[in-house]
Amino acid sequence: MTSSSDSEREVPERAARSTRARGPSDRIDDPNARPELDGESTEGTASGARPDGPVSPKLGLAGSLRFFWRQLTSMRTAILLLLLLAIAAIPGSLVPQRSSDPNGVTQYFVDNPDLAPVLDNLQAFDVYSSAWFSAVYILLFVSLIGCIIPRTKHHFDAMRSRPPRTPARLSRLADHREEAYPDVDVDTAIAEARTLLKSSGYRIEEYDQRGVRSISAERGYLRETGNLVFHASLVGVLVAVGVGGGFGYSGQRVVVEGQSFVNSVIDYDTINPGRFFDEGTLSPYALTLDAFDVTYETQNADAFGQPIDFTAHLTTTTPDGTSQEQRIKVNEPLRFAGTDVFLLGNGYAPTITVRDPEGTVVFTDSIPFLPQDANLTSVGVVKVPDGLAEQVGLLGFFYPTAQPLEDGAFTSTYPDLVLPMLSLNVFTGDLGIDGGVPRSVYTLNTDDMTQIAGRGTDVDAIQLLPGQSAELPNGLGSIEFGNADPEAAAGDFSNSVPRFASLDIHSDPSQFWVLLFAVLVTLGLLTSLFVPRRRVWVAVRPLGETDDGGGSDGDEYGGGVRVEYAGLARGEDPGLAEAVASLAYRHGTALGVERL
C-alpha cells in the first residue's frame, strides 16, 4: 500500500519523465506541437508551420461518385425530382402539343410567328418527349430505385429480427400504466398477455431479465411495407408509361361526315409512333362518320349559343365485313380493336367545287375549316395545283351565321347554320408543293404568290352562299359553294356544309399496368398514412418485488403480481395512450380479477 506522500512524489516524477521523453518542442503550448497527419507534409511552409483551421480530406473520384450517388438516392432528392417533374409538365398544358393537337400547333405558329419558333427550339410543343423532361424522368427513375432497394433489404431484415428487449425502466416512457392483481401468478399473467397481444396482431418475444418476466411486442411493419409499395409502384408507373410510349402510338385524323378512315399509317393526318412501334401491329378496321350532332343552348339567354352536347355517330367495319354502329361523346371514347378513339374537336367543312373555263371540274372536296371563336368563325385553305392556267390558292373564311360589320368585314353571331356564307381571297403562283416538301393543308404560303382578289386588291373577295357560284378573276374558271339538294327542307344546309370531327386514336399496351400500379400507389400511400408503428411491453413481477429485485410494502397483498404496461411509437401516434390503456383493461379483464 502506498502512502499519500509517496503518491504526491510520484506525480511530478511521472510528469518529468513524460516531459523528457517528448522534448521541449513537444510542449502543449508549442504551436508546432501537433503531430503530423497521415500523408501530410510540412514541406513548402515556412518553418514547418501548418495552415490554420480544420483540414478536410480529399474525396477523390470514387468518393465524389459515392457522394453523388448517396445524394441522388436520398428520399429528399426523389421528392424534389417528383416535384420538378410536375413543374416540367406545366408547359404541356400551356401550349398545344404535336402528339395530341397538331392542328393547334399549326395555328399557334400562325398566331405567334415570332414566339412559336423560339418555343419550338425549346421543345415546348413536344414537352413529354423533350430532352429536359426525359432527363428529369430518368433521374427520378434512378433515384427511386436507389431509395427502394436498400430500404427493402433493411425492412426485410427488421421483419425477421426479434422485438427489442424490454427497457429496465418502463416508468420512464410517456405512455405507462401499472396495475396490481392479487391471487394471480406470473405464469398466468404472462400467458394471458401473450394470447392477447398475438390476437391483436403483434409480433412478440418473451424475456426474463433479472427475474422479471416480460413480453416485448411490436406491430406496424405494414406501414413501412405500404411506404415501399407506394414508391415501388411509382417506379412501376414510370416503367409502364415508358414501355407503353415505346410500343404504342397516337394518331390524329379529321373525318368529314360521309367519309371514312382506314386504320393504316398512310391514312392518318399525323401519327406519333413509339420508338419500338411496328406498323404490322395496327388493328385493321375502318371508321365511317355517319353524322355529327351538336345541341346548342337556346333557352338560357345568358348562355345562348353555348354547346351542350356533341355526338359523333360512326360505323366500324372489320376485315371480315362485320359492321357495327358506334358513337363517341366528349369523355366517352370508343374502345375498339385495341385502340381508344377520342373526340377532340369539330367544325364545318364547306363543299367547294372549282371548274376550268370550259366547265370541267378540276377540284371538288369538303374542306375542313378551323374554328377561330365560340361562334365557329372558321378559316380554311383550298389549293388547286392542276387543271387551271395557274396554280390557285384560296384563303377562305366561313361564317355559320354571317353578320356584316361596320368596316365591311363579316363575323358569325351564332355557331349553327342559320345564314352560312363563304368569303374567299384568291392567290395565283407557286403553291410550293412541287418540290416534294410536305406542306400543311391548313396554311397557305403566299411568299411566291400574287393576290388577285380580296382586301388590298382592286377585286373584291368572292362571297358565296350555299348553292351559289362565281367566276374566278382573270378568266381562270369558276367556283361553286356546296351542292344544294333541291329536295332538302328550307334552311337545311347540311349537304353544302357537312361537319367534320377531329379524332384522336391511341394505342397503349400498358394501360392495364398503369391502372394496376396507380391502384397500388393509392393503397400503399393510405397504408403508410394510417397504419401506426408501435411497440408495447408487458412486464410482470411478483407483488412485493421492486425493480431491483428487493422487497417492498407490497407484501401486504399476500401474493399476486404487479404488471407494468408501456408503449412507444415511431413518429406521431395520437392513439398510443389509448392503446396502452386498452391493453391494460383487456389484460385485467382476461385475468378475471379486480384491480387494486
Summary of the structure (lengths in Angstrom):
residues: 596
radius of gyration: 41.6
end to end distance: 56.8
largest distance: 139.6
contacts: 1694
relative contact order: 0.13
helix: 35%
strand: 29%
